[in-house]
Amino acid sequence: MSAPVIAFSGSHIDRADHIRNDPQGLAALKTWQARLLRLDGLDPALTAENMLEWGSLADAAPDSELVFLGLDGDRGCFAEVRTSYPSGSPHAGPASWHAMAVLEAGELATYGGARSLVSWHARHRFCAVCGSPTALAKGGWQRTCVSETCKAEHFPRVDPVTIMLVEHAGQILLGRQPRFPVGRYSALAGFVEPGETIEEAVAREVFEEAGVRVRDVTYIASQPWPFPSSLMLGCHAHADDPAITVDITELEDARWFSREDAIDALEAVAHGENGRAFGAPPPTAIAHLLLRWWVERG
């Protein structure tokens, strides 16, 4: 695959794990030089030059919690978790899609990590074991129950999701959901369930959504997706029987497309248009990368 760029990967910030467990080291970073990532709820605040907007720790509300994102050189980088739940949807909205289109890759990755962390903290103020309040720990990479009889430790959640191209006789299986823009089709996807391998999740999801049995599942690439906090696991599989039975509770439609269809759709989406057969996912989605991988492997 030629020079793949995976959106939300490649942050320039050093995660500096060794500092998270060092209260004195963390405190020493909270100086006038420290940077605070500005957020509008969960959406990014951008400068006129379409870069992430940073302020100082003095801009944070007095009762906010500060999440340590990492180091930029010798400067600490933080995000603010306010006492009120952040406004806006946990899913991607217009501001996030705009950021995906204009932010440099490393900055987009920094925003994605911060968004996932802030959203997780906002949703986990109380212990899932006993219901007591939780307090930020390890610089924001843990929350700990404050109850002396519980003290349960909670860690930022990441939800694995399989997203897969299924191939049969030189064609690929794509589906569309009702919420998609007109004409768009994408790779099938679904959450990995407890007790499943990635391969089992791929096979189950494809059969549930399209009634197609698959084999020979292989892993291709992954993508962090901070809406609210998924890890997309890109895969490829083969099918022996092309018959489709669409689960209308999951998909509006599913069909097979040729390599020529995929090439045309990828060329069209670069100009903001749909191809003759379908509209491809945008370049920021791992489904786009999977399509490119399939086309380029010949």
Contacts in CASP RR format, 6 or more apart in sequence:
PFRMAT RR
TARGET T0000
AUTHOR 0000-0000-0000
METHOD contacts of the structure
MODEL  1
MSAPVIAFSGSHIDRADHIRNDPQGLAALKTWQARLLRLDGLDPALTAEN
MLEWGSLADAAPDSELVFLGLDGDRGCFAEVRTSYPSGSPHAGPASWHAM
AVLEAGELATYGGARSLVSWHARHRFCAVCGSPTALAKGGWQRTCVSETC
KAEHFPRVDPVTIMLVEHAGQILLGRQPRFPVGRYSALAGFVEPGETIEE
AVAREVFEEAGVRVRDVTYIASQPWPFPSSLMLGCHAHADDPAITVDITE
LEDARWFSREDAIDALEAVAHGENGRAFGAPPPTAIAHLLLRWWVERG
1 289 0 8 1.000
1 292 0 8 1.000
1 293 0 8 1.000
1 296 0 8 1.000
1 297 0 8 1.000
2 296 0 8 1.000
4 221 0 8 1.000
4 289 0 8 1.000
4 292 0 8 1.000
4 293 0 8 1.000
5 105 0 8 1.000
5 283 0 8 1.000
6 221 0 8 1.000
6 222 0 8 1.000
6 223 0 8 1.000
6 286 0 8 1.000
6 289 0 8 1.000
7 100 0 8 1.000
7 105 0 8 1.000
7 108 0 8 1.000
7 223 0 8 1.000
7 283 0 8 1.000
7 284 0 8 1.000
7 285 0 8 1.000
7 286 0 8 1.000
8 108 0 8 1.000
8 109 0 8 1.000
8 112 0 8 1.000
8 113 0 8 1.000
8 223 0 8 1.000
8 224 0 8 1.000
8 225 0 8 1.000
8 226 0 8 1.000
9 105 0 8 1.000
9 109 0 8 1.000
9 223 0 8 1.000
9 224 0 8 1.000
10 105 0 8 1.000
10 106 0 8 1.000
10 109 0 8 1.000
11 106 0 8 1.000
11 109 0 8 1.000
11 110 0 8 1.000
11 113 0 8 1.000
12 72 0 8 1.000
12 106 0 8 1.000
12 107 0 8 1.000
12 109 0 8 1.000
12 110 0 8 1.000
13 69 0 8 1.000
13 70 0 8 1.000
13 71 0 8 1.000
13 72 0 8 1.000
13 77 0 8 1.000
13 110 0 8 1.000
14 70 0 8 1.000
14 71 0 8 1.000
14 72 0 8 1.000
14 73 0 8 1.000
15 69 0 8 1.000
15 70 0 8 1.000
16 68 0 8 1.000
16 70 0 8 1.000
16 71 0 8 1.000
19 25 0 8 1.000
19 26 0 8 1.000
19 29 0 8 1.000
19 68 0 8 1.000
19 70 0 8 1.000
19 71 0 8 1.000
20 26 0 8 1.000
20 68 0 8 1.000
20 138 0 8 1.000
20 139 0 8 1.000
20 140 0 8 1.000
20 141 0 8 1.000
21 138 0 8 1.000
26 68 0 8 1.000
26 139 0 8 1.000
29 68 0 8 1.000
29 71 0 8 1.000
29 75 0 8 1.000
29 76 0 8 1.000
30 57 0 8 1.000
30 66 0 8 1.000
30 76 0 8 1.000
30 78 0 8 1.000
32 56 0 8 1.000
32 57 0 8 1.000
32 58 0 8 1.000
33 74 0 8 1.000
33 75 0 8 1.000
33 76 0 8 1.000
34 56 0 8 1.000
34 57 0 8 1.000
34 75 0 8 1.000
34 76 0 8 1.000
34 77 0 8 1.000
34 78 0 8 1.000
35 54 0 8 1.000
35 55 0 8 1.000
35 56 0 8 1.000
35 72 0 8 1.000
35 75 0 8 1.000
35 76 0 8 1.000
35 77 0 8 1.000
35 78 0 8 1.000
36 54 0 8 1.000
36 55 0 8 1.000
36 56 0 8 1.000
36 57 0 8 1.000
36 59 0 8 1.000
36 60 0 8 1.000
36 66 0 8 1.000
36 78 0 8 1.000
36 79 0 8 1.000
36 80 0 8 1.000
37 52 0 8 1.000
37 53 0 8 1.000
37 54 0 8 1.000
37 55 0 8 1.000
37 69 0 8 1.000
37 77 0 8 1.000
37 78 0 8 1.000
37 79 0 8 1.000
37 80 0 8 1.000
37 110 0 8 1.000
37 111 0 8 1.000
37 114 0 8 1.000
38 44 0 8 1.000
38 45 0 8 1.000
38 52 0 8 1.000
38 53 0 8 1.000
38 54 0 8 1.000
38 55 0 8 1.000
38 59 0 8 1.000
39 45 0 8 1.000
39 79 0 8 1.000
39 80 0 8 1.000
39 86 0 8 1.000
39 114 0 8 1.000
39 115 0 8 1.000
39 118 0 8 1.000
40 87 0 8 1.000
40 95 0 8 1.000
41 86 0 8 1.000
41 87 0 8 1.000
41 88 0 8 1.000
42 86 0 8 1.000
42 87 0 8 1.000
42 88 0 8 1.000
42 89 0 8 1.000
42 90 0 8 1.000
42 115 0 8 1.000
42 118 0 8 1.000
42 119 0 8 1.000
43 88 0 8 1.000
43 93 0 8 1.000
43 95 0 8 1.000
43 96 0 8 1.000
43 99 0 8 1.000
44 52 0 8 1.000
44 53 0 8 1.000
44 95 0 8 1.000
44 96 0 8 1.000
44 99 0 8 1.000
44 103 0 8 1.000
44 111 0 8 1.000
44 115 0 8 1.000
45 52 0 8 1.000
45 53 0 8 1.000
46 52 0 8 1.000
46 53 0 8 1.000
46 98 0 8 1.000
46 99 0 8 1.000
46 102 0 8 1.000
46 103 0 8 1.000
47 53 0 8 1.000
50 102 0 8 1.000
50 103 0 8 1.000
51 103 0 8 1.000
51 104 0 8 1.000
51 107 0 8 1.000
52 103 0 8 1.000
52 107 0 8 1.000
52 110 0 8 1.000
52 111 0 8 1.000
54 77 0 8 1.000
57 66 0 8 1.000
57 78 0 8 1.000
60 66 0 8 1.000
60 78 0 8 1.000
60 80 0 8 1.000
61 80 0 8 1.000
61 82 0 8 1.000
61 83 0 8 1.000
63 82 0 8 1.000
63 83 0 8 1.000
64 80 0 8 1.000
64 81 0 8 1.000
64 82 0 8 1.000
64 83 0 8 1.000
65 80 0 8 1.000
65 81 0 8 1.000
65 121 0 8 1.000
65 136 0 8 1.000
65 140 0 8 1.000
66 78 0 8 1.000
66 79 0 8 1.000
66 80 0 8 1.000
66 81 0 8 1.000
66 136 0 8 1.000
66 139 0 8 1.000
67 78 0 8 1.000
67 79 0 8 1.000
67 80 0 8 1.000
67 81 0 8 1.000
67 114 0 8 1.000
67 117 0 8 1.000
67 118 0 8 1.000
67 121 0 8 1.000
67 136 0 8 1.000
67 139 0 8 1.000
67 140 0 8 1.000
68 76 0 8 1.000
68 77 0 8 1.000
68 78 0 8 1.000
68 139 0 8 1.000
68 140 0 8 1.000
68 141 0 8 1.000
69 76 0 8 1.000
69 77 0 8 1.000
69 78 0 8 1.000
69 79 0 8 1.000
69 110 0 8 1.000
69 113 0 8 1.000
69 114 0 8 1.000
69 117 0 8 1.000
70 76 0 8 1.000
70 77 0 8 1.000
71 77 0 8 1.000
77 110 0 8 1.000
79 114 0 8 1.000
79 117 0 8 1.000
79 118 0 8 1.000
80 118 0 8 1.000
81 118 0 8 1.000
81 121 0 8 1.000
81 122 0 8 1.000
81 136 0 8 1.000
82 122 0 8 1.000
85 122 0 8 1.000
85 123 0 8 1.000
86 118 0 8 1.000
86 119 0 8 1.000
86 122 0 8 1.000
90 119 0 8 1.000
90 227 0 8 1.000
90 228 0 8 1.000
91 227 0 8 1.000
91 228 0 8 1.000
92 100 0 8 1.000
92 227 0 8 1.000
96 227 0 8 1.000
99 108 0 8 1.000
99 111 0 8 1.000
100 108 0 8 1.000
100 282 0 8 1.000
100 284 0 8 1.000
101 284 0 8 1.000
103 111 0 8 1.000
109 224 0 8 1.000
111 226 0 8 1.000
112 224 0 8 1.000
112 226 0 8 1.000
113 224 0 8 1.000
113 226 0 8 1.000
115 226 0 8 1.000
116 156 0 8 1.000
116 158 0 8 1.000
116 224 0 8 1.000
116 226 0 8 1.000
116 228 0 8 1.000
116 229 0 8 1.000
117 140 0 8 1.000
117 141 0 8 1.000
117 156 0 8 1.000
119 226 0 8 1.000
119 228 0 8 1.000
119 229 0 8 1.000
120 156 0 8 1.000
120 157 0 8 1.000
120 228 0 8 1.000
120 229 0 8 1.000
121 136 0 8 1.000
121 140 0 8 1.000
121 143 0 8 1.000
123 228 0 8 1.000
124 134 0 8 1.000
124 143 0 8 1.000
124 154 0 8 1.000
125 133 0 8 1.000
125 134 0 8 1.000
125 143 0 8 1.000
126 132 0 8 1.000
126 133 0 8 1.000
126 134 0 8 1.000
127 133 0 8 1.000
127 134 0 8 1.000
127 145 0 8 1.000
127 147 0 8 1.000
127 150 0 8 1.000
127 152 0 8 1.000
127 154 0 8 1.000
128 152 0 8 1.000
128 154 0 8 1.000
129 145 0 8 1.000
129 150 0 8 1.000
129 152 0 8 1.000
130 145 0 8 1.000
130 147 0 8 1.000
130 149 0 8 1.000
130 150 0 8 1.000
130 152 0 8 1.000
131 145 0 8 1.000
131 147 0 8 1.000
132 145 0 8 1.000
132 146 0 8 1.000
132 147 0 8 1.000
132 150 0 8 1.000
133 145 0 8 1.000
133 146 0 8 1.000
134 143 0 8 1.000
134 144 0 8 1.000
134 145 0 8 1.000
134 146 0 8 1.000
134 154 0 8 1.000
135 143 0 8 1.000
135 144 0 8 1.000
135 146 0 8 1.000
136 142 0 8 1.000
136 143 0 8 1.000
137 143 0 8 1.000
137 144 0 8 1.000
137 153 0 8 1.000
141 155 0 8 1.000
141 156 0 8 1.000
142 153 0 8 1.000
142 154 0 8 1.000
142 155 0 8 1.000
143 153 0 8 1.000
143 154 0 8 1.000
143 155 0 8 1.000
144 151 0 8 1.000
144 152 0 8 1.000
144 153 0 8 1.000
144 154 0 8 1.000
145 151 0 8 1.000
145 152 0 8 1.000
145 153 0 8 1.000
145 154 0 8 1.000
156 229 0 8 1.000
157 229 0 8 1.000
158 229 0 8 1.000
158 230 0 8 1.000
158 231 0 8 1.000
159 191 0 8 1.000
159 229 0 8 1.000
159 230 0 8 1.000
159 231 0 8 1.000
160 191 0 8 1.000
160 192 0 8 1.000
160 198 0 8 1.000
160 201 0 8 1.000
160 230 0 8 1.000
160 231 0 8 1.000
160 233 0 8 1.000
161 189 0 8 1.000
161 190 0 8 1.000
161 191 0 8 1.000
161 192 0 8 1.000
161 225 0 8 1.000
161 230 0 8 1.000
161 231 0 8 1.000
161 232 0 8 1.000
161 233 0 8 1.000
162 189 0 8 1.000
162 190 0 8 1.000
162 191 0 8 1.000
162 192 0 8 1.000
162 198 0 8 1.000
162 201 0 8 1.000
162 202 0 8 1.000
162 205 0 8 1.000
162 233 0 8 1.000
162 234 0 8 1.000
162 235 0 8 1.000
163 187 0 8 1.000
163 188 0 8 1.000
163 189 0 8 1.000
163 190 0 8 1.000
163 232 0 8 1.000
163 233 0 8 1.000
163 234 0 8 1.000
163 235 0 8 1.000
163 286 0 8 1.000
163 287 0 8 1.000
163 290 0 8 1.000
164 187 0 8 1.000
164 188 0 8 1.000
164 189 0 8 1.000
164 202 0 8 1.000
164 205 0 8 1.000
164 206 0 8 1.000
164 214 0 8 1.000
164 217 0 8 1.000
164 234 0 8 1.000
164 235 0 8 1.000
164 236 0 8 1.000
164 237 0 8 1.000
164 290 0 8 1.000
165 172 0 8 1.000
165 173 0 8 1.000
165 187 0 8 1.000
165 235 0 8 1.000
165 236 0 8 1.000
165 237 0 8 1.000
165 290 0 8 1.000
165 291 0 8 1.000
165 294 0 8 1.000
166 172 0 8 1.000
166 173 0 8 1.000
166 188 0 8 1.000
166 206 0 8 1.000
166 210 0 8 1.000
166 212 0 8 1.000
166 214 0 8 1.000
166 236 0 8 1.000
166 237 0 8 1.000
166 238 0 8 1.000
166 239 0 8 1.000
167 173 0 8 1.000
167 236 0 8 1.000
167 237 0 8 1.000
167 238 0 8 1.000
167 239 0 8 1.000
167 294 0 8 1.000
168 238 0 8 1.000
168 239 0 8 1.000
168 240 0 8 1.000
168 241 0 8 1.000
168 242 0 8 1.000
168 256 0 8 1.000
169 242 0 8 1.000
170 258 0 8 1.000
170 259 0 8 1.000
171 242 0 8 1.000
171 256 0 8 1.000
171 257 0 8 1.000
171 258 0 8 1.000
171 259 0 8 1.000
172 256 0 8 1.000
172 257 0 8 1.000
172 262 0 8 1.000
172 291 0 8 1.000
172 294 0 8 1.000
173 188 0 8 1.000
173 206 0 8 1.000
173 210 0 8 1.000
173 212 0 8 1.000
173 239 0 8 1.000
173 244 0 8 1.000
173 254 0 8 1.000
173 255 0 8 1.000
173 256 0 8 1.000
174 185 0 8 1.000
174 186 0 8 1.000
174 187 0 8 1.000
174 188 0 8 1.000
174 254 0 8 1.000
174 255 0 8 1.000
174 256 0 8 1.000
174 257 0 8 1.000
174 278 0 8 1.000
175 185 0 8 1.000
175 186 0 8 1.000
175 187 0 8 1.000
175 188 0 8 1.000
175 209 0 8 1.000
175 210 0 8 1.000
175 251 0 8 1.000
175 252 0 8 1.000
175 253 0 8 1.000
175 254 0 8 1.000
175 255 0 8 1.000
176 183 0 8 1.000
176 184 0 8 1.000
176 185 0 8 1.000
176 186 0 8 1.000
176 251 0 8 1.000
176 252 0 8 1.000
176 253 0 8 1.000
176 254 0 8 1.000
177 250 0 8 1.000
177 251 0 8 1.000
177 252 0 8 1.000
178 252 0 8 1.000
180 186 0 8 1.000
180 252 0 8 1.000
181 279 0 8 1.000
182 274 0 8 1.000
183 274 0 8 1.000
183 278 0 8 1.000
183 279 0 8 1.000
184 274 0 8 1.000
184 278 0 8 1.000
184 279 0 8 1.000
184 280 0 8 1.000
184 281 0 8 1.000
185 253 0 8 1.000
185 255 0 8 1.000
185 257 0 8 1.000
185 278 0 8 1.000
185 279 0 8 1.000
185 280 0 8 1.000
186 281 0 8 1.000
186 285 0 8 1.000
186 287 0 8 1.000
187 234 0 8 1.000
187 281 0 8 1.000
187 287 0 8 1.000
187 290 0 8 1.000
187 291 0 8 1.000
188 205 0 8 1.000
188 206 0 8 1.000
188 209 0 8 1.000
188 210 0 8 1.000
188 251 0 8 1.000
188 254 0 8 1.000
189 205 0 8 1.000
189 232 0 8 1.000
189 287 0 8 1.000
190 201 0 8 1.000
190 205 0 8 1.000
191 201 0 8 1.000
192 198 0 8 1.000
192 201 0 8 1.000
192 233 0 8 1.000
193 201 0 8 1.000
193 204 0 8 1.000
196 204 0 8 1.000
198 217 0 8 1.000
198 219 0 8 1.000
198 233 0 8 1.000
198 235 0 8 1.000
199 217 0 8 1.000
202 214 0 8 1.000
202 217 0 8 1.000
202 235 0 8 1.000
202 237 0 8 1.000
203 213 0 8 1.000
203 214 0 8 1.000
203 215 0 8 1.000
203 217 0 8 1.000
203 237 0 8 1.000
206 212 0 8 1.000
206 213 0 8 1.000
206 214 0 8 1.000
206 237 0 8 1.000
206 239 0 8 1.000
207 213 0 8 1.000
207 214 0 8 1.000
208 247 0 8 1.000
208 250 0 8 1.000
209 246 0 8 1.000
209 247 0 8 1.000
209 250 0 8 1.000
209 251 0 8 1.000
209 254 0 8 1.000
210 244 0 8 1.000
210 245 0 8 1.000
210 246 0 8 1.000
210 247 0 8 1.000
210 251 0 8 1.000
210 254 0 8 1.000
211 243 0 8 1.000
211 244 0 8 1.000
211 245 0 8 1.000
211 246 0 8 1.000
211 247 0 8 1.000
212 239 0 8 1.000
212 241 0 8 1.000
212 242 0 8 1.000
212 243 0 8 1.000
212 244 0 8 1.000
213 239 0 8 1.000
213 240 0 8 1.000
213 241 0 8 1.000
214 237 0 8 1.000
214 238 0 8 1.000
214 239 0 8 1.000
215 237 0 8 1.000
215 238 0 8 1.000
215 239 0 8 1.000
215 240 0 8 1.000
216 237 0 8 1.000
216 238 0 8 1.000
217 235 0 8 1.000
217 236 0 8 1.000
217 237 0 8 1.000
218 235 0 8 1.000
218 236 0 8 1.000
218 237 0 8 1.000
219 233 0 8 1.000
219 234 0 8 1.000
219 235 0 8 1.000
220 234 0 8 1.000
220 235 0 8 1.000
220 236 0 8 1.000
220 290 0 8 1.000
220 293 0 8 1.000
221 234 0 8 1.000
221 286 0 8 1.000
221 289 0 8 1.000
221 290 0 8 1.000
221 293 0 8 1.000
222 231 0 8 1.000
222 232 0 8 1.000
222 233 0 8 1.000
222 234 0 8 1.000
222 286 0 8 1.000
223 231 0 8 1.000
223 232 0 8 1.000
223 234 0 8 1.000
223 285 0 8 1.000
223 286 0 8 1.000
223 289 0 8 1.000
224 230 0 8 1.000
224 231 0 8 1.000
224 232 0 8 1.000
225 231 0 8 1.000
225 232 0 8 1.000
225 286 0 8 1.000
232 286 0 8 1.000
234 286 0 8 1.000
234 290 0 8 1.000
236 290 0 8 1.000
236 293 0 8 1.000
236 294 0 8 1.000
242 256 0 8 1.000
244 254 0 8 1.000
244 255 0 8 1.000
244 256 0 8 1.000
246 252 0 8 1.000
246 253 0 8 1.000
246 254 0 8 1.000
257 265 0 8 1.000
257 277 0 8 1.000
257 278 0 8 1.000
258 277 0 8 1.000
259 294 0 8 1.000
259 295 0 8 1.000
259 298 0 8 1.000
261 275 0 8 1.000
261 276 0 8 1.000
261 277 0 8 1.000
261 278 0 8 1.000
262 280 0 8 1.000
262 291 0 8 1.000
262 294 0 8 1.000
262 295 0 8 1.000
263 295 0 8 1.000
264 275 0 8 1.000
264 276 0 8 1.000
264 277 0 8 1.000
265 274 0 8 1.000
265 275 0 8 1.000
265 277 0 8 1.000
265 278 0 8 1.000
265 279 0 8 1.000
265 280 0 8 1.000
265 291 0 8 1.000
266 280 0 8 1.000
266 288 0 8 1.000
266 291 0 8 1.000
266 292 0 8 1.000
266 295 0 8 1.000
267 275 0 8 1.000
268 274 0 8 1.000
268 275 0 8 1.000
268 276 0 8 1.000
268 279 0 8 1.000
268 280 0 8 1.000
269 275 0 8 1.000
269 279 0 8 1.000
269 280 0 8 1.000
269 281 0 8 1.000
269 282 0 8 1.000
269 283 0 8 1.000
269 288 0 8 1.000
270 283 0 8 1.000
274 280 0 8 1.000
280 288 0 8 1.000
280 291 0 8 1.000
281 287 0 8 1.000
281 288 0 8 1.000
281 291 0 8 1.000
282 288 0 8 1.000
END
